[in-house]
């Protein structure tokens, strides 16, 4: 008998102990990240072939006190390496840990390699070579508390790499972690009483494939081409071959008697194709049905009880926490209504998000996905409920939610006459009027754009989500729009070029009208929609003043003010912005209104730098609406509007003709114009005149000034 050390991910040592005991292997001791076993070589082979949880199987070769590099060299040379390695063979070294004199793992690995190579060369004249990918032997050395443990890695690559997963999604779950989740959920024992297993957010299919391998009694090691012992000199093929033959026979028998059907759903067709390919390589392709489906359509794939197991996104890697909470709530509603009699296992790195599911967990387990501490929630969904659920689709508002709905209704009614009189399609109907409901609600025709102001960290995220849920429930009822036409975003401070970053990939643009101008908006893909509603009166003023004039639009964004100028009869327009995305949008807005080329110019440039360049062109009317702050990599310097507005205005005034007008605005709520530094100009604060009724409640939304040359 030898002693082996079997490693595993943190948190599943107890499960590994149970698994090895079921394989008739004696566990001597459980330690963090692994277990020690007393076993023969055939048992080590069995672990490599059958363990669904292990990472590596290490055969200890030597242990010695080590502090310096020379100590390490001597410790490694205690082993007769010609018992394990051919003189001209290949090796790889994995080194972990440190001492007071060995603080670099690469240096430690190099010293181990030198000791092995020197020994073999002295005895045979031949020199082993280092091969990282598929060495003949892999040596593992761990240094801790002044003691070096030297071992041979019989597994080679980590055992979680079964061999079927060539491609994964954005945040893949390792195969042995998936197996741990399934074991904790009671699979495969549940396969005897539950005829189906479903992962509704399956990604690359790891959970579904591992569940199928378990239920069909397929050894995970059968899929691998080689192990760490494959070219080891003490490898005993007479012990290994019968184990493989037995596993192959069990696979055939397991597939024949399998009575479970497996399902993997995901909304991403490309990821689903990877899952299909992975299942085919794993030999379970015919057992699984893959379906492109969104959470809102979730229902049992076939009649009868089943097991639902899933690892939804949890914001550390993909997805936004607010949007994910809606997905979790949606999943909870579907589970309650559709999945009576099912068992559910939900694995998440954010337990707070799971609270909104609205189900009480039977048990919880702590596991780790890499360095992320996660929780596995297990639920039983009973076929009969103690209290009936509200009718599906019914809107039930609590007392506070009804208060929000009443305020929204009041605002909507108060604005209705003005909206009809002015022919306005796009306007703000609510802007954080109640502190508990810190959102802005904007109407764009028969669409509603909702921006949640990010709550402070002191606010319970679940409570914040519940209030947001109230908002989304109330809006379709009060504003008479379809629920799917309510678009939600969270408003956060944007840094650098993030204001230009895409938030989604819908590419859904639609047209709105404003004072005779046709404008394209996109509610889904960007933080802003392409139309700043609070600047509606300013755009109207530009339109009224533009006839026959040369107009310059600085920081032009999507060119809406440029369109107004052109529709107002401008002789020429020039639009400047550093974003190619928004300049292209501006060009499309102009083309939509019949303006393209000729006297209408678009310049991609940092406006600050462009204003400082020498140009002979001057303008009759300039509109400048800079951001509050920008440190984009596309800019030479950081822009701070409070600090830099004097420089910007002076530079713009050099481009303004003697009788021209500069309209300067910005959205910094604490902005103070430096009248003293700008005393050379006539300045008039017109902020009050640039606030329509829908923004009277939030007078600090922007400031606006008309600036002229004196005399």
LOBASE-636596 format. One record per atom (N, C-alpha, C): z, y, x. Coordinates in steps of 0.1 Angstrom, whole numbers, plus 2048, in hexadecimal, padded with zeros to 3 digits. Atoms other than C-alpha are relative to their C-alpha. Example, Ala and Ser with C-alpha at 12.3 -4.5 7.8 and 13.67 -1.06 7.14 Angstrom:
<rs>
8007F480984E7D387B80080C8098007F57F78477F588980880B7F8
</rs>
This chain:
<rs>
8007F480880080080080080C8098017F37FA7F882480B80680A7F67FD7F58098048457FE7F480980080A7F68027EA85C7F080580C7F97FD7F48077EC87F7E37F58047F780B7FD8097D88877C480380E7FB7FE7F28047D38AC7BE7FA8037F28057FC80D7CD8BE79D80280F7FE7FE7F28027CB8E178E80F8027FC7F27FC8037ED8F378A8027FE7F17FB80180D7FF8EA76A7FD7F37F980380C8077F18C87628057F48087FB80B7F88058B377B8067F57F77FB80A8088178A275F7F67F77F980B8088067F789874E7F97F780A8068097F67E988B76E8097F48037F780B7FE8088767737FE7F57F580280980B8038677507F27F980180D8067FE7DE8617578007F580B7FF80A7F57E584F7788087F47FC7F880B80580083A7687F87F77F78088088097E782F74D7F57F88088098087F77D082476A8087F68097F780A7F97ED80D77680280480F7FE7FB7F27F382379580E8068007F27FC7FF8178297A080180E8067FE7F27FC82084D7A280E8018077F37FF7F883B8537BD80780E7FD7F97F28028418797B87F580A7FB8087F58058338967A580480D8077FE7F37F882F8B77B87F780B7FA80A7F680581E8D87B07F27FE80580F8027FE7F88D47AE7FD7F280580480E7FD7F98AE7B280B7F67FF7F680A80080B88D7B37FE7F680C80180A7F58138747CF8007F27F980180D80680A8507C78017F580B80080C7F781282E7D87F57F77FB80B8088067F281B7D57F77FA80C8098067F67D88067E77F28087FF80D7F97FF7B48117F07F97FF7F380780280C7A78027D080580A7F57FB7F680A7BE8197BC7FB80E8038067F37FC7B28377CF7F28017FB80E80080578E82D7C68018017F07FF7FF80F7998297A180380E7FC7FD7F28037A784C7A17F380880180D7F97FE78685A7AF7F67FD7F580980480A7738477958048047F27FB7FF80E78984B77680880D7FD7F77F580379F86A7797F880C7FB8067F480679488676280780D8047F87F57FD7AF89D76F80180480E7FD7FD7F27B189A7947F58098078097F97F77A18B17AE7FC7F780C8038077F47A489C7CD80A7F58027F780B7FD7B287B7DA8018018107FE7FE7F27C18807FD8087F48067FA80B7F97CA86481580780780C7F97FA7F47E687282D7FE7F880D8038077F37DE86A85180B80380A7F67FC7F77F987D86480780D7FB7F97F480381489786180880480D7F97FC7F48248AC87D80480F7FF7FD7F27FF8368CD8847F680880780B7F87FA81D8E888B80480F7FE7FF7F280182190D8937F480780780B7F97F98069168AD7F37F87FE80D8068007E190D8B08017F38097FF80B7F77EA8F58CD8087F47F97F880A8088048E38B67F67F97F680980580A7E98DF89C7F67F780780A8087F87D08D18B68067F38037F980D7FC7E98B78C28037F77F47FD80880C7F38AD89F7F37F97FA80C8078057CF8A68957FB7F580980480A7F67C98928B58097F37FF7F880C8027E587A8AA7F87F57F88088098087CB86A8937F57FA80880B8067FA7B28518A07F48027F780B7FD8097938618917F47F780080A80A80077C84589B8027F57F67FD80980B78D8308807F98057F38057FA80D77E8488667F280680180D7F87FF75F8588757F87FA80B80A8057F574084D8887FF80B80B8007F67F573D85D8AA7F680B7FE80A7F580271E8708A07FF8047F17FF7FD80F72987487B80280F7FE7FE7F280472F89486880E8027F97F37FE8067508A485C80080E7FB7FD7F280575D8C28498108017FF7F27FE8007808D184A80480A7F67FA7F78097948E182E80E8038057F37FC7FB7B18F583B80780A7F77F97F68087CC90682780E8028067F27FD7FB7EE91682E7FF80980D7FE7F77F47FB92A84C80D7FE8077F37FF7F881692D86780180E8067FE7F37FA82394A87B7F480380A80A7FD7F68079458947F27FB7FC80D8048067EB93687E7FF8077F38007F880C7E39508647F28007F980E8008057BE94A85F7FB7F27FD80480E8037B292B84D7F37FC80780C8037F979092D85D8037FC80F7FC8047F37A092C87F8077F38007F980D8007B790F8757F67F57FE80B80B8017988FB8697F97FE80D8088017F47869038898087F880A7F78077F67A48F689E8017F17FC80080E8047A58D68897F37F980480D8067FD7808D088E7FF7FE80F8008017F17848D68B48077F38047F880B7FD79F8BC8B67F97F37FE80780D80478A8A18A47F47FE80980C8017F876A8A98B78037FC80E7FD8037F277B8A98D98057F28027FB80E7FF78C8888D27F57F680080C80980176C8768C87F780180C8097FE7F57588858E48067FA80D7F98057F577287B8FE7FF7F080080080E8017728578F17F27FA80080D80680274D8528EA7F480780780B7F87FA73986E8FA7F78077F58077FA80B72B8768D780880B7F97F97F58067338958C37FD8017F18027FE80F73889689D7FC80E7FD8047F38047288B388B8078047F37FA7FA80D7368CA8707F58017F680A80080C7248C684E8098037F47F87FB80A7338DA8327FD7F97F280380480E7208CC8148027F27FD7FE80F80371F8A68178047F980E7FC8067F473389C8368037F17FE7FB80E80073B87883F80E7FF7FC7F17FF80476088083D80480F7FF7FA7F380277389E83080F7FF8037F28007FC7948A684080780C7FA7F87F68067AF8B982E80D8028087F47FD7F97CB8CB84180780B7F97F87F68067E78DE83180C8038087F57FC7F78008F284580A8087F77F57F98088218FD83480D7FD8067F28017FC84590383F8007F980E8008057F383C8FA8637FB7F180180580E80082D8D885A7F27FF7FC80E8038038098CD85B7FE7F27FA80480D8077FC8B28437F17FE80280E8037FD7DC8A284E7FC7F47F880480B8097C988D8357F17FF7FF80E8028027A787E82E7FD8017F18037FD80E79788A80E7F67F57FB80980B80578986B7FC7F78047F58087FC80C77B87F7DF7F380780580C7F87FB7638957F480080D7F88007F48097598B07DB80C7FE7F67F580180A7758B87C27FB7F77F480480A80B77589D7A77FD8077F38047FA80C7718B778C7F18027FF80F7FF80074D8B97977FA7F37FD80580D80474089C7837F27FD80480E8017FC71C8A378B7F78037F48097FD80B70F8AB7687FE80F7FE8017F28037148D17687F980780B8087F97F66F98E277C80180F7FD7FF7F28046FC90376980B8027F67F57FD8097199137577FE80E7FA8007F380671F93274180780A8097FA7F57F973095374B80E7FD8057F28027FC75494674C8027F17FE7FF80E80375292075080E7FA8027F48087FF76F90874C7FD7F480880280C7F77738ED7678027F47F780080C80876E8CA75B80D7FA7FE7F28068017918BE7638098087F87F87F78097A08DC7517FD7FD7F280580480D78B8D37338067F37FC7FA80D8037988AF73580F8027FD7F27FE8027BC8BC7378028067F27FF7FA80E7B68D17177FF7F57F680380B80A7A88B370580C7F68007F58098007C589C71080C8077F97F57F98077DF8B67047FD8017F180380080E7CC8B86E38017F27F97FF80D8067D08936DE7F47F880080C8077FF7AD8896E68017F780C80980580A79F86E6E98077F77F57F980880B7BA85D6D37FC8047F28047FB80D7B08736B67F27FB7FC80D80580378D8646B88017F57F67FF80C80979A8466A58018057F17FE7FB80E7A285C6867F880C7FC8087F480278B87A68A7F27FD80580E8047FE7658746887F780A8078097F67FA75989469880980A8087F97F67F77628AD6B47F680B8018087F48007558D06B480680B8097FC7F47F87568ED6CD7F780B7FA8097F680674990C6BA7FC80B80A8047F67F67479216DA7FE7F880D80180B7F673B9056F17FC80580E8057FC7F372B91970D7F77F580680880A7F971D9007268047F27FC7FE80D80672C8E471280B7F78077F78097F87488D872A80A7F97F77F68078087628D170F7FA7F57F880780A80874A8BE6F97FC7F480880580B7F773C8AA71680C7F88057F58077FB75E8A17248067F87F47FA80880C76A8967007F77F47FE80980B80274B8806FD8027F580B7FE80A7F575187071F80D7F87FE7F38068037758697157FF7F57F580180980C76D85A6F37F77F480380980B7FD7518457018057F780C7FA8077F576883871D7F680080D8097FF7F575084573880880680C7F97FB7F475F84975B7F980C8058067F47FB75986C7677F97FF80E8058027F375386078A7F27F880180C80780073584B77F7F480A80280B7F67FF72086B77E7FE80580E8017FB7F27268737A37F77F88098098077F770D86A7BE8087FB80C7F98047F47278687DA80F8057FF7F27FC7FF74C86B7E280380280F7FC7FE7F275F8748028027F38087FE80D7F976484F80A7F27F980280D80880073F8468077FB7FD80E8048027F273984982D80C7FF8097F38027F975D8448388007F280680180D7F97608288528087F57F97F780A80677C81783F7FD7FD7F180480280E76A81881E7FD7F17FD80180E80476C7F580D7F77FF7F480980280B74D7EF7F88047F57F67FC80C80975B7CE7EB80A8047F67F67FB80A7777E27DA7F98097F68067F58087617FE7CD7F67FA7F680B8058087437EA7BF8057FB7F37FC80580D7577D77A580680A7F67FB7F58097687F77987F48077F980B7F98067468077937F97F77F58068098097387E87828087FF7F37F780080C7567E776A7FE80D7F88017F380675280C7637F28017F880D80080672D80875B8007F77F37FF80980C7357EB7438088077F57F87F880A7508007327F880B7FA8087F680673881C72D7F67FB7F680980580971F80671C8077FC7F37F880580C73A7F770580580D7F87FA7F480774981A6FE7F58077F880A7FA8077288286F47FC7F97F380380880B72180B6DD80A8017F47F67FF80B74180E6C980480E7FC7FC7F28027448346C97FD8047F18037FC80E7488416A580280F7FE7FE7F180174C8666AD7F380780280C7F77FE7328816AA80580D8067FC7F47F97348A06C17F680B7FD8077F48037298C36BA80380C8097FD7F47F77258E26D07F880B7FA8067F480571E9046C080180C8097FF7F37F97179256D17F58097FB80A7F68057059456C97F580380A8097FD7F46F39466EB7F67F480280A80C7FF6D39306EA7FE7FC80E8028037F26CF93271080C7F78057F58087FC6F29257168007F27FA80180D8076ED9096FC7F77F780780A8087F96CF8FD70F8077FA80D7F98067F56E58F972E8097F57FC7F780A8066FE8E67197F87F37FE80980C8026E28CE70E7FD7F980D8048067F36D78C973180C7F98077F48067FA6FA8C273D8047F37F97FD80C8087008A97217F77F480480A80A7FC6E089672A8047FA80E7FC8057F26EB89474F80D7F87FF7F480880170D8877447FE7F37F880280C8076FD86C72F8057FF7F27FB7FF80E70A87870E7F88097F78097F78086ED88D7027FD7FC7F280380580D6E68776E480C8007F77F480080870A87A6D880380E7FB7FC7F280370B8A06D57F48077F98097F88076FA8B76BD80380F8047FE7F27FC6F68DB6CA7F98097F68057F780B6F18F86B280380E8047FF7F27FE6EB91D6B68078067F37F97FC80C70592C69F80A80B8037F67F67FE71B94B69C80D7FC7F97F38048067409496938018037F18007FD80E73A9596717FB7F47F780680B8077279396678087F38027F980C7FC7419216748047F77F47FC80A80A74690265E8007F280680180D7FA74C8DD6647F27FA80080E8057FF72C8CC6707FD7F57F680280B80A7318AE65980D7FD7F97F480280774A8A263F80A7F78087F68087FA76B89364980880880A7F87F97F778789C6617FA80180E8057FF7F27808A768580A8088097F87F87F678D8B86A47F880B8058077F47FB7838DB6AD80880480D7FA7FC7F378A8E46D27F680A8068087F57FB77E9046E280780980A7FB7F77F678291C6FF7F980D7FE8077F380277893E6F180280A80B7FE7F67F677395C70780D8087FE7F37F980279396F70E80180D8098007F27FB78999171D80280180F7FF7FF7F179398A7427F280080780D8017FA76F9817497F58057F780B7FC80975998672B8068057F37FC7FC80D75C99970B80A80B8007F67F58017719B770080B7FB7F67F58058077949B16F37FF8037F18017FC80E78F9C46D27F67F87F880B80880776E9B26C98057F27FF7FC80E80077D9916D380A7FD7F57F680280B79A9966BB7F97FE7F380880280C78199969F7FA7F27FF80680D7FF7719796AA80B7F57FD7F580A8027939676AB8048007F17FC7FF80E79C9746887F67F97F880B80680877A96967B8017F18017FE80E7FE78094768A80C7FB7F87F58048087A294567A7FD7FF7F180480180E79494D6587F77F47FD80980B80277993365B8087F38017F880C7FE7929196678087FD7F37F880280C7A991F6497F87FC7F480780280C78E91E6307F77F380080A80A7FF77790363D8057F38077FD80B7F778A8EB65480D7F97FC7F48088047A68DA63F7FF7F280580080E7FB7B08B964F7FD7FF80F8048007F27A58C367280C8038097F77FC7F57B88C66937F880A8088067F57F87B18E56A880780280D7FB7FD7F27B68EB6CD7F980D8058067F37FB7B190F6D980680480D7FC7FD7F27B39176FE7FC80F8038037F27FE7B693C70680980680B7F87F87F67C195372380780C7FA7F97F48067CD96D70A8077FC7F37F980480C7E79606F280180B7F58007F68097E99826E27F58007F680C8008087C697F6D58017F47F680080C8097CE95D6C680A8027F47F77FD80B7E996C6B07F98047F48077FB80B7CF97B69A7F97F57F880780B8077C19596908087FD7F37F980280D7DD9576768047F27FD7FC80E8027E693267C80D7FE8097F48047F88089246887FD7F480880380B7F780490E6A680B7F57FF7F780B8008148EC6A68077FF80E7FB8017F38188EC6CC7F880A8098077F87F680F9026EA8027FB80E7FF8047F28088F970E7FB80A8098057F77F680590E72D7F77F980A8098057F67E79077437FA80B8088067F57F87D491A75E7F17FD80180E8007FD7AF92275F7FE80880D7FF7FA7F37AD92978480D8078017F37F97FE7C69457898058067F37FC7FA80D7C794F7648097F77F87F78088087E59437517FB8007F280680280D7D993573080A7F87F77F880880A7E89267107F77F87F88078098097DC9086FD8088007F37FA80080E7E490C6D77FB7F47F980580C8087E38EC6C28058037F17FE7FD80E7E08F069C7FD7F37F880480980A7E08D867F7FC8077F38057F980C7CB8E46618017F67F47FD80980A7D88D36427F58027F480B80080A7BF8CA6268058087F47FA7F880C7D78D960B80980B8067F87F47FC7E58FC61080B8037F67F57FC8098079076027FC80C7F78047F48087F89295F77F180180180E7FF8007D492D5ED7FB80D8078067F47F97BE9456027F98097F68087F78087AF9645F37F17FB80080E80480178C95F5E77F880680C8087FC7F47739606047F880D7FD8077F480276598360880880B7F97F87F68077809945F380780980B7FA7F67F878E9B360380E8037FC7F27FE8047B49B460380680A80B7FB7F67F77C39D461280F8017FE7F27FD8017E89D961A80280E7FD7FC7F28047FB9F96127FA80A80A8057F67F67F2A0B6337F180080080F8008007CE9FF6327FB8077F48057F880C7CBA0D60E80180F8037FE7F27FC7D8A2E61C7F480580880C7FC7F87BBA2E6357F48017F780C8008097A2A2561A80080C7F87FF7F48097AFA416047FC80D8088047F57F87ABA5A6217F180080280F8017FD788A4E6297F98047F38067FC80D77FA5160480080F7FD7FE7F280278DA746027F68088098097F97F7779A806217F27FE7FC80E803804759A6F6157FC8097F48027F980C75CA805F37FF80F8038007F27FC764AA26037F480580780C7FD7F8745AA16197F47FE7F880C80480772DA945FF7F780B7FC8097F4805721AB65F07F980680C8067F97F471CAC56137F57F780680A80A7FA709AA561F7F38017F780C8008096F2AA66007F880E8028067F27FF6ECACC6037F880280D8067FE7F36E4ACB6287F67F580480980B7FD6D0AAA6278047F880C7FB8067F36E6A9A6428027F17FE7FF80E8006E3A7564980C7FB8097F78057F76FBA7266680C80A8027F57F77FF71EA8066680D7F88017F38077FE743A7866D8088027F37F97FF80D758A6F64F80F7FE8037F28017FD779A6766180280080F7FD7FF7F1788A6F68380F8008037F18027FD7ABA616898098097F87F87F88087B8A7466C80E7FB7FE7F38078007D5A5B66A8037FA80E7FE8057F27E5A5368C8007F180180080F8007E9A2E6827F27FB80180E8048007C3A2C67E7F88098088077F77F77B5A3C69D7F27FC80380E8037FF790A386977F880C7FC80A7F7805772A4D6927F67F87F880980780975CA436757F48097FD80C7F8802738A506757F67F97F880A80580971DA4B65B7F280380780E7FF7FC6F9A456677F77FA7F680880680B6E5A416478097F67F97F980B8066F0A206398077F780B7F88067F6701A1665A80D8088037F37FA7FC725A1D6658037FD80E7FC8027F272FA2268980F8038017F17FF7FF754A1D69080480080F7FB8007F2764A276B180F8007FF7F18017FE787A1C6B880480780C7FA7F97F479AA336CF80A7F68067F880A7FA7AAA1B6E880F8037FF7F17FD8027CFA186DF80780080D7F88007F47E9A1F6FA8067F28027FB80D7FD7F8A0170C80C7FC7F87F4803807818A056F97FE7FA7F280380580E8079FB6D87FD7F280180280E8018099D76CF7F17FD7FD80F8028037E49CB6D27FD7F97F380280780D7E89B46B480180A7F57FF7F680B7F49D169E7F480980080C7F77FF7D89E76AB7F47F97FA80B8088067C09CB6A28018007F17FF80180E7CE9C76807FC80D7F98047F38067C99EC6797F180180080E7FF7FF7A69EA6857F97F77F680580980A7A09CC66E8018077F27FF7F880D7AD9E26517F480A7FF80B7F78007939FC65B7F37F97FC80D8078027769E365C7FF7FB7F280080580E7819D563A7FD80B7F68017F580A7849F76297F380780080C7F87FF764A076357F57FC7F680A80480974B9F26228038037F17FC7FE80E75F9F66027FF80F7FD7FF7F2802764A1C6057F280780180C7F97FD742A266137F47F97FB80B80780772DA0C6007F57FC80A80A8067F771C9FC61E8037F28027FF80F7FE7169D86278097FE80C7F78027F47319CA63F7F97FE80D8078027F47179C06587FA80C8068057F37FC70D9E465B80B8098057F57F97FA72F9EE6698007FC80E8008037F172D9F168F80C8068067F47FC7FA74D9F26A27FF8018107FF7FF7F17539FF6C680E8068037F37FA7FB772A086DA7FC80B80A8037F47F8771A2B6E980A80080C7F87FF7F477EA2B70D7FB80B8098047F67F777DA447297F57FA80980B8067F875CA3F73B80080780E8017FB7F2759A437617F37FD80680C8027F973BA487767F47FF7F780C80280871BA3B7678037F67F57FD80A80B72DA2474E7FC8067F38047FA80C724A3D7337F17FC7FD80E804802700A317387FE7F17FF80180F800708A0C7397FE7FB7F280280780C6FD9F571E80C7F97FC7F58078057189E77087FC7F37F980580B8067029CE6F77F17FE80280E8037FD6DE9C06F67F87FF7F380680280D6D49C46D17F280680080C7F88016B89DD6D87FC8047F28037FC80E6BB9E76B480180F7FF8007F28036B0A0B6AF7FB8037F28067FC80D6AAA1C68E80080F8008037F180069FA3F6848098077F67F97F780A6B4A5B6747F980D8008067F28016ABA7E66980B80A8017F77F47FF6BBA9F6727F880D8018077F38006ADAC16687F27FF80480E8017FE68AAB56687FC7F880D8038077F368DAA16898037F17FD7FE80F801689A7B68B8067FC80D7F98047F46A1A6B6A48047F28007FD80E7FE6A7A486B180F7FE8037F28037FC6CBA3B6B18027F18027FD80E7FD6DAA1A6BD80F7FF7FF7F18008016FDA126B18067F48077FB80C7FB7019F16C38018008108028037F16F69F36E880780980A7FB7F67F6706A126F780D8057FA7F37FA805728A236F57FD80B7F68047F580A717A416E37F47FB7F980B8058096FCA3E6C97F380680380D7F87FD6E2A566D780080D7F97FF7F48076EDA726C080E8057FF7F37FA80170CA886C58018087F38007FA80D715A906A180780E8007F97F380072CAAD6AA7F780C8048097F67FB70FAC06BA7F58037F680B7FD80A6FAAC169A7FE80F7FE8037F18016FFAE76957FA80680C8067FA7F46F7AEE6B97F17FC80180E8048006D7ADA6B67F88087F68067F880B6CFAED6967FD80E8068027F27FA6D4B0E6A97F580080B80B8017F66BEB036C67F28007F980D8018086A3AFA6AC7FC80E7FB8037F38066A6B1C69C7FC80B80A8037F67F56A4B2F6BD7F47FD80880A8057F6688B1B6CE7F28057FE80E7FD803668B296BE7FA80880C8077F97F5650B336DA80780180D7F97FF7F4669B2E6F57FF7F48097FF80B7F666CB1971580E7FC8007F380580268AB037108047F680A7FB80A7F669FAF072A80C7F97FA7F58088056B6AD471F8067F980C7F98067F56CFACB73B80A7F57FC7F880C8046E2AAA73A7FC7FC7F280780080D6CAAA371E8037F47F87FC80C8076D7A807157F37FA7F980C8068066BEA726FB7F680B7FA80A7F68036ACA936F78008057F18007FC80E6B7A9B6D37FF80F7FF8027F28006BBAC06DB7F280480380E7FD7FC698ABF6EB7F77FE7F480880380C68AAB06CB80180C7F67FE7F580969AACC6B67F880D8058087F57FB68BAE66CE7F17FF7FE80E802802669AD76CC7FC8027F18037FE80E66AAD56A680180E7FC7FE7F2803676AF96A67F580980680C7F97FB655B036B780180580F7FF7FC7F265FB056DC7F27FF80780D8007F9642B0E6F38007F580A7FF80B7F664FAF570D80F7FB8007F28057FF66DADE7128017F980D7FD8087F467CAD073280E7F97FE7F4808802696AB47308047FA80D7FC8067F36ABAAA74E80D7F87FD7F58098006C3A8D7517FF7F680B8018097F56CCA7476C7FE7F27FB80280E8056C9A557557F27FE7FC80E8048046A7A457538007FA7F27FF80680D6B3A3273480080B7F58007F580A6BBA527217F480980080C7F980069DA6472D7F47F97F880A808807687A487208038017F17FC7FE80E69AA4B6FF7FC80D7FB8047F3804694A706FE7F18017FE80F80080166EA6B7047FC7FA7F280380680D66EA536E68038087F47FD7F780A680A6C6D17F680B7FE80B7F6801666A866D97F37FB7FB80D806805649A6F6D38017FD7F17FE80280F658A666B17FD80C7F88037F4807654A8A6A87F380680380E7FC7FC631A8D6B67FF80980C8017F87F4639A9D6D78007F780C8018087F462FA8D6F87F780780A8087FA7F6623A9A7197FE80F7FE8037F2801613ABC71C80B8098047F57F77FC62EAD771B80E7FA8007F380680164AABE7188037F780C7FD8067F3659AB373980D7F98007F48087FF673A987418037FE80F7FD8017F2685A9876380C7F88027F48087FD69CA7D77080680680D7F97FA7F46B5A8F78780E8037FC7F37FB8016D9A9878C7FF80F7FD8017F38056DBAB877880680A80A7F97F77F66F4AC87917F780380C8097FE7F46DDAC27AE7F38077FD80D7FA8046BDACB79B80180F7FE7FF7F18026CBAED79280180780D7FE7FA7F36D3AF47B67F380180880D8007F96AFAED7C17F880D7FC8087F4802696B0A7C37F47FC7F780C80280967DB0A7A57FC80D7FB8047F3805668B2779A8018007F080080080F66AB1C77580E8067FB7F47FB807682B3075F7FE7FE7F180180480E68AB2C73A80680A7F77FB7F6809691B4071B80D7FA7F97F58068076AAB2770C8047F48087FB80B7F86C0B0F71F80C7FA7F87F58078076D7AF570E8067F780B7F98087F66F1AE572680D7FA7FA7F480780570AACB71A8047F580A7FC80A7F6719ABA73980B7F77FC7F5808803731A9D73880D8068067F37FB7FC756AA373D8027FD80F7FE8047F2757A8F75D7F67F580380980B7FC73FA797708017FE8108018037F2740A687927F67F580280B8097FF720A5578E7FB7FF80F8068027F3711A467AE7F380780180D7F98006F1A587A480280F8037FD7F27FD703A797AA80580280E7FB7FD7F3709A897CB80F8038017F27FD80072CA957C18057FD7F37FA80280D745A907A67FF80D7F88017F5809740AA678880D8017F77F47FD808760AB57787FD80D7F88057F4807756ACD75C80A80B8017F77F47FF776AE275D7FF80680E8017FA7F2773AE67837F280680380D7FD7FC74DAE87857F88097F68097FA80A742AFB7667FB80E8048057F37FB740B1D7787F37FE80880C8037F8728B0E7917F47FD7F880B804809713AFE7767FA80B7F88057F5808711B1D7607F880A8098077F67F7708B3477E7F27FA80480C8067FC6EDB1B7897F68017F480980080C6DFB197657FB80E7FD8047F28036DFB3F7617F580580A80B7FD7F76C8B417807F37FC7FB80D8058066AEB2E76C7FD8077F28027F980D6B3B4474D7F980D8018077F37FF69BB6174780980B7FB7F67F48036ABB847438048017F27FC7FF80E6AAB8371D8037F37FA7FE80E8056B1B5E71A80E7FD7FC7F38058056CEB4A70C8047F28057FB80D7FC6E3B2E71B80B7FC7F57F68068096F6B187028077F68087F88097F7712B0771580B7F97F77F5807808728AEC7058057F48097FB80C7FA73EACF71080B7FB7F67F7806809756AB770080E7FE8067F38017FA774ABB71680A8087F87F77FA80A791AC26FE80980B8057F77F67FA7A6AD77167F880A8098097F77F8788AEB72480480F7FE7FD7F280078FB0F72D7F580780980B7F97F9771B2573680680B8097FC7F67F7776B3A7557F880D7FE8077F480376CB5C74780080A80C7FF7F77F5777B6F7667F57FC80B80A8047F7761B5A77D7F28037FB80D7FF806744B5E7657FE80E7FA8007F2806749B8475E7F380780180E7FA7FF725B8C7687F87FD7F480880380C719B7D7478078037F37FB7FE80E71DB847228037F27FB7FC80D804730B667148068017F27FA80080D737B5F6EF8037F27FC7FB80D80474CB426E37FB7FD7F280580380E739B336C58057F27FB7FC80D80474DB136C28027FE7F17FD80180E759B1A69F7F37FF7F780C801808735B1F6937F87F380280780C7FD72AAFE6A28087F37FB7F980B806742AE868E7FD7FF7F180380380E735ADA66D80C7FB7F97F580580774CACF6528067F38047FB80D7FD74EAAC65E80880080D7F87FF7F475EAB867F80A80B8007F67F5801774AD467280E7FA8027F38067FE791ABB6738047FD80E7FD8027F278DAB66987F980B8088067F47FA786AD96A57FE7FF80F8018017F178BACF6C97F57F780580A80A7FC76EAB76C97F680580B8087FA7F5759AD06DE80280F8018017F17FF756AF46EA7F280480280E7FC7FF736B086E980080F8038017F27FC72CB2A6F97F280480080D7FA7FD70EB406F880280A80C7FF7F87F4708B5171A7F380680380C7F87FD6F0B6D72280280880C7FF7F77F56E8B8373F80480E7FA7FC7F38046F8BA573C7F480A80180A7F58006E1BC37337F37FA7FC
</rs>
